[in-house]
Amino acid sequence: MKAFAGTFTNKMDAKGRVSVPAEFRDVLKNLGSSAIIARPSLHSPSIECAPLEYLDRDRQVVQQSAAPLSQAQHRLRLRLFGSARRLAFDPEGRILLPEAFIARAQLSPKGLVAFAGVDETFEIWEPDALEAAQAEAEKRLLEQIERGDGGLG
């Protein structure tokens, strides 16, 4: 699979539509995906996006992570699948972001939206928040390198 890579900024319109970067649409097209799955991130004030097939991978992870029918597995299923939305592309390559996602990611209506490639997924951010998160990630990685801690745990 070709990875989602790079950072791009596009303008969101008043209705919440934003054009997904052509590079990301190309990755999706190569995967045969005509839509994406999106949900609020568990790790940041952003929207996590992936090919539709990513849900199948999530299902396998859930099945392996907790005892079937356990409370933990139910909570995981509820969060991963209950918060997910299928977003289709319009003819211009735009998606319509749900209002709840816009609020959760603190995106400004009719403002700029940043897209960050994260390998198998991409994230949608408020641009200043993404810049701060990238700076913090770089700082922590450099500290880890200086400590000689090569692990990513």
Secondary structure, DSSP 8 states (H G I E B T S, - for coil): ---B--EEEEE--TTSEEE--HHHHHHHHHTT-SEEEEEE-SSSSSEEEEETTHHHHHHHHHHHHS-TT-HHHHHHHHHHHHS-EEEE--TTSEEE--HHHHHHTT--TTSEEEEEEEBTEEEEE-HHHHHHHHHHHHHHHHHHHHHT-----
